[in-house]
Amino acid sequence: MYFVLQRISVNPRALLLVLLVLVMMTVLQANAKEADHELSAVDLLQRVEEMSEDYGDISTSYTDIAEDVNDTRQTILVSYLGAVSQFSKSLFDILKKGSDLNSNEISSDNIVKLSKCFRTDFEGSMISGALQVAIDDVNYNSSLLPNHKLHYIFNNTCGDEMRSTEYFMEHWKKGAKVFIGPETNCKTEATMAAAQNLPILSYKCKDQTVSDKKRYPTFARTVPAETKITKSLMALLKHFAWRKFTVVYEKQPANTELFSAIKRAIEAENEKLEHVDQKYTILNISVVEYPFSEVEKNNIEQIISETYPTTRIYVTFGNVRLFRKILLGMGQLGLMDNGEYVLIYLDTDYNWLNVYHAMNNHFFRDTLMSVKDSWNALDSEDRQVVNYSRTALAVIPTPVDLVSPVFTEFWRKANLYLPRFGVQQQEIASSIKANRFACYLYDAVMLYAKALHELMAETNMTAEAALSSGSSIISRILNKKYTSMQGFDMRIDDNGDAQGNYTLLSLQAVPPVHNQSDPDYYPLDSA
C-alpha cells in the first residue's frame, strides 16, 4: 500500500497522528490480505472511522432469551471484562479537522491517551462473540441449570488494570455472580473475587501468582499458565538425554517467569537423580533487551560465538523473531549442518491456521518483506533459515481442530455476535478463523455452568447460597477433565490451571503451493 504525499508544512505531532492512522490501516489491510481481500484507501479510512468509539462508554448487557413473560427462571448475572481494540471517536474527529492540526488537541500526550485502546494483542475484538455462544448453549439446555438463565454485562477494559478494577466493582454492585476475565490482567480481580467468595474464571491471563489456591481459592482458568510448557520441555530433554543447555530469552516479565519455572523443573528433576547421574545444567543464560528487533543492532551473534564451543543445545522462548535470529546466526556459523547442534523454541501462544500460514507469518520468514520476495529468490535469507532448521524443534500448544463441524458452527455464531461488543462486523471476518482464546472463553462459561449445576444438585444449599459460594463452585472445577471447544480433552489441575496439550514440531516434508495468488503460497517442499 503506497501513499503519495505533497510537500506541505506540517506539525510533527500532527504527523504522529497521521502515522497512527496509517498503522491502523496497515493492520486492517494485513487482515484483509489474510482473507484474500484487498481494500482500497477509501475503504480503509471508512473502516477506521467505523472502529471509532468512545471506548470508555462501551458497555453492553444482553441475554439472547426473548423477553418471555412466562420465563420464570432466575437470572444469573455474568461479568465479562474483555479488551477490544477501539479507535477513539475523539481522535478521529481531530484528524478530520485539517485546519486545526496545530492545536493543543494533537499534543503527544493527548494522542497517546486517545489511542491507548488500540492494540494488536487485544483478543476481545475477535473472540468476544464466544461468550454469547456459550450463554446460548447454557440457556437453551433444559438439563443444565433448568431453573436459571445466564445474562451478561460487559465493559471494555482497554487492557488497563485501573479500568478493569473499576468495572469489576461496578459489575459486583450490579449483582454479578461470576466474573469471566479479565483478558490482560487478573491478580487484583482474583483477590477481590476471593474477598467476596465469588468465582472468577480467566480465559487469557497467565499470571502464575494466582495459581496459589490459599490466596485465590475462587480462581480458575481455561488457559494454561505460561509455565505449563516446561513439562513438555523436560520430557523432550529426558527423551534425548540432553542434560546441558544454554538459554536465551527476551527481558520481559512473562519470559522471566517461564525461565524461573524451567529452573524449578530442573531442580526437581535433579533431586530424583542418583548421585552418579549427570545433572541437568544451564550452562549459560543470556537475556536480550525488550522489545527484541531483528532490524536494530543486537548481540545475538556474540552470544552464539561465545557459547557454542561449550554447549550443543540452545533453548529460547517468547518472541519468535528472537528464535529466527538465533537460528540464522547458528546456521551462518555452520552449526546446523551436521546435526551436532539443536535449537528448541517454546512457543506458548502458537495460534496459526495451518503449516503454510505459520511458515508465512510466524516461524522462519522475515515478515517485513513480501511473501514473494521471501520465497522466489533461491538464495534468499528466508530460504536459508528454512534450510538451517533441520535440527530446530518447537513445542507448541496442540492446534485447534478448525475443520470439525462443531467448531465451524461455533465460529460462525461467535462472529455474528461480535457487534454486541463494539466490534464492527465486516465481510472478511467470517473467513478469519477464531483463535484458541475464543475456545478458552467458551470453555470458561461452560465449566462455570456445569460446576454450579453440580453444586445445586448435590447439596442442600439454597440457590442464593450456591451462587455466592465461589470456593465451592471452583472446587468442582479443580481436577476436572473436560472436552474443550478446541476439539480435544483438557484438564484443570488442583491449582485451577488448565493443563495444556502440547505438540512437538520439526522440519517435515510438505506439498509445495506454487500458485502465487494463493494465500498459502509456499513453493518449498519442507516446513
C-alpha distance (Angstrom), angle and dihedral (degrees) to the residues before:
residue distance angle dihedral
M1 . . .
Y2 3.80 . .
F3 3.80 131.1 .
V4 3.81 123.6 -161.6
L5 3.80 111.9 -149.0
Q6 3.78 124.3 -163.6
R7 3.78 120.0 -138.8
I8 3.77 104.3 -90.1
S9 3.76 138.0 153.9
V10 3.78 107.3 -111.7
N11 3.76 136.4 173.0
P12 3.85 110.0 -112.3
R13 3.79 89.5 -130.5
A14 3.78 89.3 54.6
L15 3.79 87.9 52.1
L16 3.81 88.9 53.8
L17 3.79 88.6 54.6
V18 3.79 92.5 49.9
L19 3.80 90.7 48.1
L20 3.79 89.6 53.0
V21 3.78 90.5 55.9
L22 3.81 90.8 46.3
V23 3.80 89.8 53.4
M24 3.79 89.9 52.4
M25 3.79 90.9 47.8
T26 3.80 90.4 49.6
V27 3.80 91.2 52.9
L28 3.79 91.0 49.3
Q29 3.79 91.6 47.6
A30 3.81 90.9 49.8
N31 3.79 90.4 52.1
A32 3.78 89.5 48.8
K33 3.80 92.1 51.1
E34 3.80 90.2 52.0
A35 3.79 87.0 59.3
D36 3.83 91.0 45.9
H37 3.81 94.6 -108.4
E38 3.79 128.9 123.5
L39 3.80 119.8 -150.3
S40 3.79 124.7 -153.7
A41 3.80 120.4 -129.9
V42 3.81 89.1 -106.3
D43 3.80 90.5 51.8
L44 3.79 90.1 49.5
L45 3.79 94.3 51.0
Q46 3.77 89.7 48.2
R47 3.80 89.6 49.9
V48 3.80 90.9 51.5
E49 3.79 91.0 50.7
E50 3.81 90.1 49.0
M51 3.79 88.0 55.0
S52 3.79 90.5 53.4
E53 3.78 111.8 112.8
D54 3.76 138.3 149.8
Y55 3.76 88.3 -111.1
G56 3.77 95.4 -164.8
D57 3.78 89.1 66.6
I58 3.79 98.1 49.0
S59 3.77 103.2 120.4
T60 3.76 127.4 141.0
S61 3.74 136.8 179.9
Y62 3.78 119.7 -166.9
T63 3.74 145.2 161.7
D64 3.77 120.2 -177.4
I65 3.78 92.6 -148.3
A66 3.79 109.5 102.9
E67 3.77 114.7 -113.7
D68 3.78 92.2 -96.9
V69 3.79 112.5 175.3
N70 3.80 87.7 -153.2
D71 3.80 92.3 58.2
T72 3.78 101.5 99.7
R73 3.79 97.1 170.2
Q74 3.79 117.5 130.6
T75 3.81 114.5 -108.7
I76 3.80 120.6 -123.6
L77 3.80 111.3 -158.2
V78 3.81 113.4 -139.3
S79 3.81 119.0 -160.4
Y80 3.80 114.2 -145.3
L81 3.80 118.8 -171.9
G82 3.79 112.0 -176.2
A83 3.79 137.2 161.5
V84 3.80 112.5 -122.0
S85 3.80 120.5 179.3
Q86 3.79 108.4 -118.9
F87 3.78 131.0 174.8
S88 3.78 107.7 -141.2
K89 3.80 113.3 -114.2
S90 3.79 87.9 -141.0
L91 3.80 91.2 58.8
F92 3.78 92.8 49.3
D93 3.81 90.5 48.4
I94 3.81 89.5 53.4
L95 3.80 90.3 51.1
K96 3.80 90.6 55.3
K97 3.82 92.0 53.5
G98 3.78 94.8 86.2
S99 3.80 93.8 171.4
D100 3.78 92.9 51.7
L101 3.80 99.0 53.1
N102 3.80 91.3 117.0
S103 3.78 94.8 54.7
N104 3.78 125.2 112.2
E105 3.79 88.1 -105.8
I106 3.78 89.7 82.4
S107 3.76 97.3 52.6
S108 3.80 113.6 140.1
D109 3.79 91.4 -112.2
N110 3.79 92.0 52.0
I111 3.80 92.5 47.8
V112 3.80 91.3 51.3
K113 3.80 90.7 47.4
L114 3.79 94.0 49.1
S115 3.80 94.9 44.8
K116 3.80 100.6 42.4
C117 3.80 92.9 101.0
F118 3.79 92.7 63.3
R119 3.80 111.0 86.6
T120 3.76 130.0 144.3
D121 3.81 92.9 -139.8
F122 3.82 93.6 63.5
E123 3.80 106.2 110.5
G124 3.81 96.1 -172.8
S125 3.79 90.9 84.0
M126 3.80 89.3 65.1
I127 3.79 106.8 27.9
S128 3.81 110.4 34.6
G129 3.79 93.4 97.6
A130 3.81 87.8 67.3
L131 3.81 88.6 72.6
Q132 3.80 92.3 61.7
V133 3.81 91.7 44.8
A134 3.81 89.4 56.1
I135 3.80 92.2 46.2
D136 3.81 89.5 51.2
D137 3.80 91.0 50.4
V138 3.80 90.3 52.3
N139 3.80 97.1 42.8
Y140 3.80 94.9 47.9
N141 3.82 94.1 45.8
S142 3.80 106.1 92.6
S143 3.81 91.8 -166.8
L144 3.82 94.0 56.6
L145 3.81 118.0 72.2
P146 3.83 90.3 -23.8
N147 3.80 93.5 -176.7
H148 3.79 96.0 47.1
K149 3.79 140.7 57.5
L150 3.78 129.8 -159.5
H151 3.80 122.7 -123.1
Y152 3.79 122.3 178.8
I153 3.77 136.0 -147.4
F154 3.80 118.6 -161.3
N155 3.78 138.6 -165.4
N156 3.79 130.0 176.6
T157 3.81 109.4 -123.3
C158 3.83 93.8 -172.0
G159 3.81 85.0 -142.6
D160 3.81 90.6 -70.7
E161 3.81 115.7 138.6
M162 3.80 94.9 -153.7
R163 3.78 91.2 50.6
S164 3.79 90.4 46.2
T165 3.81 91.7 52.4
E166 3.80 91.2 48.3
Y167 3.80 92.8 51.7
F168 3.79 91.3 45.0
M169 3.79 89.6 58.5
E170 3.80 92.2 45.1
H171 3.78 91.8 52.3
W172 3.79 91.6 46.8
K173 3.81 90.7 52.4
K174 3.81 88.9 51.4
G175 3.80 89.9 55.9
A176 3.81 105.2 -96.0
K177 3.81 110.3 173.0
V178 3.80 98.6 -172.1
F179 3.80 133.4 27.4
I180 3.80 121.3 -144.7
G181 3.80 109.2 -164.7
P182 2.94 147.1 -44.8
E183 3.77 98.6 -142.4
T184 3.79 104.5 -147.2
N185 3.81 105.9 24.7
C186 3.77 134.0 15.7
K187 3.81 112.5 165.0
T188 3.83 96.8 95.5
E189 3.80 92.5 41.0
A190 3.80 91.6 48.4
T191 3.81 88.9 53.3
M192 3.81 92.2 51.1
A193 3.80 92.2 46.0
A194 3.81 90.3 51.5
A195 3.81 90.2 50.5
Q196 3.82 89.4 55.7
N197 3.83 93.5 39.1
L198 3.80 90.3 -123.7
P199 3.81 124.6 139.7
I200 3.79 121.3 -108.6
L201 3.80 122.2 -171.6
S202 3.79 120.6 -171.1
Y203 3.79 124.1 -155.6
K204 3.81 98.6 -173.1
C205 3.82 114.1 10.5
K206 3.81 109.0 108.1
D207 3.81 100.1 -177.9
Q208 3.81 105.2 146.7
T209 3.82 91.8 -152.5
V210 3.80 94.5 75.0
S211 3.81 91.4 59.8
D212 3.82 87.1 83.8
K213 3.81 102.3 104.0
K214 3.80 92.9 -167.4
R215 3.80 90.5 63.2
Y216 3.80 99.0 29.5
P217 3.82 106.6 33.1
T218 3.81 94.8 156.6
F219 3.82 97.2 50.3
A220 3.80 129.2 100.6
R221 3.77 134.0 154.2
T222 3.76 137.7 -155.8
V223 3.80 93.1 -154.1
P224 3.81 114.8 81.2
A225 3.78 113.9 -113.1
E226 3.80 113.4 -105.5
T227 3.78 90.0 -108.4
K228 3.82 97.6 56.3
I229 3.78 91.2 87.5
T230 3.82 89.5 69.3
K231 3.82 91.0 80.0
S232 3.79 89.7 60.5
L233 3.80 90.7 47.8
M234 3.80 91.6 52.4
A235 3.81 91.1 47.5
L236 3.81 89.3 52.8
L237 3.81 92.9 48.5
K238 3.81 91.1 48.5
H239 3.80 93.2 48.7
F240 3.80 93.6 56.4
A241 3.82 94.9 32.3
W242 3.79 91.2 -120.7
R243 3.79 106.9 162.6
K244 3.82 104.7 162.5
F245 3.79 126.8 53.3
T246 3.79 146.1 149.7
V247 3.81 123.4 -120.2
V248 3.81 124.8 -148.0
Y249 3.79 120.7 179.6
E250 3.78 143.8 153.7
K251 3.81 119.0 -98.7
Q252 3.78 100.3 -108.3
P253 3.85 130.7 125.1
A254 3.81 96.8 -113.4
N255 3.81 91.0 49.3
T256 3.80 92.1 47.6
E257 3.80 88.7 52.1
L258 3.79 91.6 49.6
F259 3.80 91.6 49.0
S260 3.81 89.7 51.7
A261 3.80 88.8 52.0
I262 3.81 90.4 51.6
K263 3.81 90.1 52.3
R264 3.81 91.0 49.7
A265 3.80 91.1 49.1
I266 3.80 90.8 50.7
E267 3.79 92.0 49.4
A268 3.80 90.6 49.9
E269 3.81 91.8 50.4
N270 3.79 92.6 46.9
E271 3.81 90.3 55.3
K272 3.82 88.8 59.3
L273 3.79 94.1 52.2
E274 3.77 124.5 96.7
H275 3.79 117.0 -110.2
V276 3.81 92.1 -105.9
D277 3.81 94.9 49.4
Q278 3.77 120.5 102.0
K279 3.78 108.8 -106.9
Y280 3.78 127.6 -133.9
T281 3.79 108.4 -97.3
I282 3.79 134.7 -175.8
L283 3.79 102.1 -143.4
N284 3.78 97.3 -170.6
I285 3.82 137.2 6.7
S286 3.80 117.4 -156.9
V287 3.80 121.3 -178.5
V288 3.81 120.0 -167.7
E289 3.78 124.5 -159.3
Y290 3.80 122.7 -91.4
P291 2.95 127.5 -87.0
F292 3.79 95.5 35.7
S293 3.79 114.7 -149.3
E294 3.79 129.8 -172.1
V295 3.79 89.1 -155.6
E296 3.79 98.9 54.0
K297 3.79 122.8 66.8
N298 3.80 114.0 -81.1
N299 3.79 138.0 168.1
I300 3.80 100.8 -124.7
E301 3.81 93.6 116.9
Q302 3.81 89.7 52.0
I303 3.82 92.1 49.2
I304 3.80 91.8 52.0
S305 3.80 94.0 43.8
E306 3.80 92.1 51.9
T307 3.81 96.7 45.1
Y308 3.81 108.5 35.6
P309 3.84 95.7 80.5
T310 3.83 90.4 63.3
T311 3.80 104.6 30.1
R312 3.80 135.9 52.9
I313 3.81 101.6 -179.3
Y314 3.81 123.8 63.5
V315 3.80 123.3 -170.7
T316 3.80 123.9 -166.2
F317 3.80 135.8 164.9
G318 3.77 143.2 175.6
N319 3.80 115.3 37.5
V320 3.80 110.1 52.9
R321 3.82 89.1 -154.5
L322 3.80 88.0 64.0
F323 3.80 90.4 52.0
R324 3.80 90.1 51.4
K325 3.81 92.5 48.5
I326 3.80 92.8 50.1
L327 3.80 91.0 48.0
L328 3.79 91.1 49.5
G329 3.80 91.6 48.7
M330 3.81 93.1 48.6
G331 3.78 91.1 47.5
Q332 3.79 94.4 49.8
L333 3.81 89.2 53.8
G334 3.81 89.7 52.8
L335 3.80 93.3 -114.0
M336 3.82 94.0 129.4
D337 3.82 96.7 51.3
N338 3.80 104.0 90.0
G339 3.81 107.3 21.5
E340 3.79 97.4 -101.1
Y341 3.81 93.7 118.5
V342 3.80 131.2 51.0
L343 3.79 131.9 -166.0
I344 3.83 116.8 -157.9
Y345 3.79 119.5 -164.0
L346 3.82 120.9 -164.9
D347 3.80 106.8 -154.3
T348 3.81 108.8 -174.3
D349 3.82 95.0 173.4
Y350 3.81 102.5 44.1
N351 3.79 106.4 151.0
W352 3.79 112.3 156.7
L353 3.79 130.5 142.0
N354 3.81 99.1 -128.9
V355 3.78 142.3 -23.2
Y356 3.81 93.3 -80.5
H357 3.80 92.5 50.0
A358 3.81 89.8 50.6
M359 3.80 93.8 47.5
N360 3.80 94.0 48.2
N361 3.80 97.1 43.6
H362 3.76 108.8 22.8
F363 3.77 130.7 15.7
F364 3.79 115.2 38.2
R365 3.80 110.4 -1.2
D366 3.80 125.7 94.1
T367 3.81 98.3 -125.2
L368 3.81 91.7 -160.4
M369 3.80 85.3 76.1
S370 3.77 128.5 63.9
V371 3.80 117.7 -99.2
K372 3.80 90.6 -114.5
D373 3.81 92.7 52.4
S374 3.80 89.2 50.1
W375 3.79 97.7 52.0
N376 3.83 109.5 20.7
A377 3.81 97.2 68.1
L378 3.79 107.7 74.1
D379 3.81 91.3 -148.7
S380 3.83 96.4 45.7
E381 3.77 119.1 138.3
D382 3.81 91.0 -121.1
R383 3.81 91.6 57.0
Q384 3.80 87.9 50.3
V385 3.81 90.4 53.5
V386 3.81 90.5 53.2
N387 3.81 89.8 51.0
Y388 3.82 90.5 49.5
S389 3.81 91.3 54.3
R390 3.80 96.7 76.8
T391 3.80 89.7 108.5
A392 3.80 97.7 30.4
L393 3.81 118.1 111.9
A394 3.79 131.4 -168.8
V395 3.80 129.1 -162.5
I396 3.81 110.1 -152.7
P397 3.82 137.7 168.7
T398 3.80 108.5 -90.9
P399 3.83 106.0 -91.4
V400 3.80 120.5 -107.1
D401 3.81 116.4 -102.3
L402 3.81 95.5 -113.9
V403 3.80 97.4 175.1
S404 3.79 100.0 55.7
P405 3.84 114.5 113.4
V406 3.81 89.7 -127.5
F407 3.79 93.5 55.9
T408 3.80 93.9 41.6
E409 3.80 91.6 55.1
F410 3.80 91.3 43.4
W411 3.80 91.9 54.0
R412 3.80 92.5 45.8
K413 3.80 91.3 54.9
A414 3.81 93.7 42.3
N415 3.79 90.6 53.9
L416 3.81 91.8 51.9
Y417 3.80 90.8 56.0
L418 3.83 97.0 51.3
P419 3.84 95.3 96.4
R420 3.80 88.5 65.0
F421 3.79 87.9 68.0
G422 3.79 98.2 50.7
V423 3.80 94.1 -91.7
Q424 3.79 117.2 132.9
Q425 3.79 108.4 -128.1
Q426 3.80 108.9 -127.7
E427 3.76 132.6 -168.9
I428 3.79 91.4 -118.9
A429 3.81 93.8 52.5
S430 3.79 94.2 78.6
S431 3.81 91.2 61.1
I432 3.81 95.2 49.9
K433 3.77 109.4 90.5
A434 3.78 118.1 -129.2
N435 3.77 117.8 -108.6
R436 3.77 125.2 -123.9
F437 3.81 92.3 -96.2
A438 3.81 87.9 70.6
C439 3.80 86.6 58.9
Y440 3.80 91.5 47.6
L441 3.82 89.9 51.7
Y442 3.80 92.2 50.1
D443 3.80 91.7 45.7
A444 3.82 91.8 51.9
V445 3.81 93.1 57.9
M446 3.80 93.4 44.6
L447 3.81 93.7 48.6
Y448 3.80 90.5 51.3
A449 3.80 93.6 49.2
K450 3.81 93.5 48.0
A451 3.82 93.3 45.9
L452 3.81 91.9 49.3
H453 3.80 90.4 47.6
E454 3.82 90.6 52.6
L455 3.80 91.9 47.9
M456 3.79 92.5 52.3
A457 3.80 92.7 44.9
E458 3.80 97.5 46.2
T459 3.81 101.9 42.1
N460 3.77 139.1 50.5
M461 3.79 91.6 -122.8
T462 3.78 118.0 131.5
A463 3.78 116.5 -115.0
E464 3.80 91.6 -106.3
A465 3.80 92.1 48.9
A466 3.80 91.6 49.6
L467 3.80 92.4 48.0
S468 3.80 90.0 51.8
S469 3.80 96.2 47.5
G470 3.77 102.7 87.4
S471 3.79 94.6 165.8
S472 3.82 91.2 54.5
I473 3.80 91.5 49.0
I474 3.80 93.4 48.3
S475 3.81 91.4 46.5
R476 3.81 87.1 63.8
I477 3.79 90.2 54.5
L478 3.81 96.6 49.1
N479 3.81 116.4 97.0
K480 3.79 88.5 9.1
K481 3.80 125.5 142.9
Y482 3.79 115.8 -149.3
T483 3.78 139.4 169.0
S484 3.78 108.5 -107.9
M485 3.79 124.4 -146.2
Q486 3.82 83.2 -116.0
G487 3.79 87.4 79.3
F488 3.80 101.9 -106.0
D489 3.79 139.9 73.1
M490 3.78 121.8 -85.5
R491 3.78 133.1 179.3
I492 3.79 136.0 -143.7
D493 3.81 110.3 -139.8
D494 3.80 127.9 -144.5
N495 3.81 90.2 -87.2
G496 3.79 91.8 58.4
D497 3.81 93.1 -108.0
A498 3.78 124.0 132.2
Q499 3.78 111.3 -117.1
G500 3.77 103.8 -128.9
N501 3.78 125.1 -134.4
Y502 3.79 110.1 -135.4
T503 3.79 135.1 -167.2
L504 3.81 129.6 -156.0
L505 3.81 115.3 -132.3
S506 3.79 127.7 -160.9
L507 3.79 134.4 164.3
Q508 3.81 109.2 -69.3
A509 3.79 137.5 173.6
V510 3.82 112.7 -95.0
P511 3.81 133.1 177.9
P512 3.82 107.0 -99.2
V513 3.81 119.6 -123.5
H514 3.81 107.6 -140.3
N515 3.80 99.7 175.0
Q516 3.81 104.1 104.5
S517 3.81 92.0 -159.6
D518 3.80 91.1 57.4
P519 3.86 113.1 100.6
D520 3.82 86.0 -135.9
Y521 3.81 93.4 54.8
Y522 3.81 105.8 157.4
P523 3.83 115.9 147.7
L524 3.82 95.5 -173.3
D525 3.80 123.2 98.6
S526 3.81 97.5 -141.1
A527 3.79 133.7 54.0
